[in-house]
Amino acid sequence: MTSKMLHHSKQLLLVLVGYGKKVCSTLLAALLYISMLRSLAWLVPLLSGKRLGYGKEAMKPHNLVYVMTGAALLWFGWFGFNAGSALEANGTAGLAFVNTYLATAAVLGWSVAEWVLKGKPSMLGAASGCVAGLVAITPAAGFAGPMGAISIGLIAGVVCLWGVTGLKKILGSDDSLDVFGVHGVGGITGALLTGVFADPALGGSGIWDYVANAVAPDYSIASQ
């Protein structure tokens, strides 16, 4: 009786472990769709309308210390968001953690682009670039390699700067917090670049084949 109970317990444990791994990979994949849903953020400023005085007077952040504090808290919390989605302490969680850190190279991308376009970088731009990098790496955290994470961050920093300046003027919306310019544009950029930097040839982890229970042997950036 005891041996049978032990046998069934082992079988149950294996099922739970297998289910846990499936949930883990599903959650990491779900980060892609979460990032894409951020693109809907542009609807909020369009529906709410513009603020009084918008376009006629300067509306800068009233407290840059709060901005930097908020960016720091977001950065800290994002480690748990990306790495914690693995639901276990393994190589995938470690990769997601490292990539989350490295993707803040977006600070450099944003600041350099801002320096070129406006004559000098700013702390507000650096904080925005940090968030842009965190947003962009979210769908690729468990798939891209470290160098891919740095590349995604640098690209996202430049693209999101355009999102809060050029694209914002094109849309004509009063996005006071630049939600779409950073989260929407950053999420779309990261989602697209995930298909590029997940390529094993570029240091990525490839795509997991759940039927063969192994990494798919063939990878095509175009198909992704």
C-alpha positions in Angstrom: 0.0 0.0 0.0 2.8 2.3 0.9 4.7 1.7 -2.3 1.6 2.3 -4.4 1.0 5.6 -2.6 4.6 6.6 -3.1 4.4 5.7 -6.8 1.2 7.8 -7.3 2.8 10.6 -5.3 5.7 10.6 -7.7 3.4 10.6 -10.7 1.4 13.5 -9.3 4.6 15.4 -8.6 5.8 14.9 -12.2 2.4 16.1 -13.5 2.6 19.2 -11.3 6.2 20.0 -12.4 5.2 19.6 -16.1 2.2 21.8 -15.6 4.4 24.3 -13.8 6.8 24.5 -16.7 4.0 24.9 -19.1 2.5 27.8 -17.0 6.0 29.3 -16.8 6.5 29.4 -20.6 2.9 30.5 -21.1 3.4 33.5 -18.7 6.6 34.5 -20.5 4.9 34.3 -23.8 2.0 36.3 -22.4 4.4 39.2 -21.7 4.4 39.7 -25.5 0.7 40.3 -25.6 0.8 42.5 -22.5 3.3 44.8 -24.3 1.2 44.8 -27.4 -1.9 45.8 -25.4 -0.1 48.9 -24.2 -0.5 50.2 -27.8 -4.1 50.9 -26.9 -2.9 53.6 -24.5 -3.3 56.2 -27.2 -7.0 56.0 -26.8 -7.0 57.6 -23.4 -5.8 61.1 -24.3 -7.9 61.1 -27.5 -11.1 60.3 -25.5 -10.3 62.6 -22.6 -9.5 65.7 -24.7 -6.7 68.2 -24.3 -5.8 70.2 -21.1 -6.5 73.9 -20.9 -3.6 75.8 -22.1 -2.0 72.9 -23.9 0.3 74.1 -26.7 0.2 77.6 -25.4 2.2 77.4 -22.2 5.0 75.1 -20.9 3.7 72.1 -18.9 6.9 70.6 -17.5 6.9 68.0 -14.6 6.6 69.9 -11.3 9.0 67.7 -9.4 11.8 65.9 -11.1 12.8 64.2 -7.9 9.4 62.4 -7.9 10.0 61.4 -11.5 13.4 59.9 -10.7 12.1 58.2 -7.6 9.2 56.7 -9.7 11.6 55.5 -12.4 13.8 53.8 -9.8 10.8 52.0 -8.2 9.6 50.9 -11.6 13.1 49.6 -12.4 13.2 47.6 -9.1 9.7 46.2 -9.6 10.3 45.2 -13.2 12.8 42.6 -12.1 10.0 40.8 -10.3 7.7 41.3 -13.2 10.0 39.8 -15.9 12.1 37.3 -13.9 9.3 36.3 -11.6 7.1 35.3 -14.6 9.3 32.2 -14.9 7.7 30.9 -11.6 11.0 29.1 -10.8 14.6 29.9 -10.1 16.3 28.6 -13.3 18.3 29.8 -16.3 15.3 31.4 -17.9 14.5 33.5 -14.9 18.2 34.4 -14.6 18.2 35.4 -18.3 15.1 37.5 -17.9 16.6 39.2 -14.8 19.9 40.1 -16.6 18.1 41.2 -19.8 15.8 43.5 -17.7 18.9 45.2 -16.3 20.8 45.4 -19.6 17.8 46.8 -21.6 18.1 50.0 -19.7 20.8 50.9 -22.2 17.7 52.7 -23.5 18.8 55.5 -21.2 22.0 55.9 -23.3 20.1 55.7 -26.6 17.5 58.3 -25.5 20.0 60.6 -24.0 22.4 60.6 -27.0 19.5 61.2 -29.4 18.2 64.0 -27.2 21.7 65.5 -27.1 21.8 65.5 -30.9 18.3 66.8 -31.4 18.0 69.3 -28.5 21.6 70.2 -27.8 21.7 68.6 -24.3 20.3 65.5 -22.5 18.0 65.7 -19.5 17.3 63.7 -16.4 13.6 63.6 -17.5 14.7 62.0 -20.7 17.0 59.6 -18.9 14.1 58.4 -16.7 11.8 58.1 -19.7 14.5 56.2 -21.5 14.8 53.8 -18.6 11.1 53.0 -18.7 11.2 52.7 -22.5 13.9 50.0 -22.2 12.0 48.1 -19.5 8.8 48.1 -21.6 10.6 47.0 -24.8 12.5 44.1 -23.2 9.4 42.7 -21.5 8.3 40.4 -24.4 11.9 39.4 -25.1 13.2 39.0 -21.6 13.2 35.2 -21.7 14.1 34.8 -25.3 16.8 37.3 -26.3 20.4 37.1 -25.3 22.3 39.8 -23.3 23.6 41.5 -26.4 20.1 41.4 -27.9 18.7 43.0 -24.7 21.3 45.9 -25.0 20.4 46.3 -28.7 16.6 46.3 -28.0 17.2 48.9 -25.3 19.3 51.2 -27.5 16.8 51.0 -30.3 13.8 51.5 -28.0 15.4 54.6 -26.5 15.7 56.3 -29.8 12.3 55.2 -31.2 10.4 56.2 -28.0 12.0 59.6 -28.0 10.4 60.0 -31.5 7.2 58.6 -30.0 6.9 61.4 -27.5 7.9 64.2 -29.9 7.3 63.5 -33.6 4.6 60.9 -33.3 2.8 62.9 -30.6 2.6 65.9 -32.9 1.3 63.8 -35.8 -1.4 62.3 -33.6 -2.2 65.7 -32.1 -3.1 64.2 -28.8 -2.4 65.6 -25.3 -0.7 62.6 -23.8 0.4 64.3 -20.6 2.3 61.3 -19.2 3.5 60.1 -22.7 1.9 56.8 -22.0 1.6 55.9 -25.7 4.9 57.4 -26.7 6.8 55.2 -24.2 4.6 52.2 -23.3 2.7 51.9 -26.6 5.6 52.6 -29.0 8.1 50.7 -26.7 5.8 47.7 -26.4 5.3 47.5 -30.2 9.1 47.9 -30.8 10.0 45.2 -28.3 7.4 42.9 -29.6 8.7 43.2 -33.2 12.4 42.9 -32.1 11.6 39.8 -30.1 11.3 37.9 -33.3 14.7 39.2 -34.4 16.8 38.7 -31.3 15.3 35.4 -30.2 17.3 33.9 -33.1 19.9 31.6 -31.7 22.3 33.0 -34.3 22.0 36.3 -32.5 22.4 34.8 -29.0 18.7 34.2 -28.4 17.2 31.1 -27.0 15.1 30.2 -30.0 11.5 29.0 -30.0 10.5 26.1 -27.8 8.8 23.2 -29.6 6.2 21.8 -27.1 5.7 18.6 -29.2 9.3 17.6 -29.2 9.9 19.2 -25.8 13.0 20.9 -27.1 14.2 24.1 -28.9 13.0 24.1 -32.5 16.0 23.2 -34.8 15.1 25.7 -37.5 14.5 29.4 -36.9 13.4 32.1 -39.3 13.3 35.7 -38.4 10.9 36.4 -41.3 8.4 33.8 -40.1 8.4 35.2 -36.6 
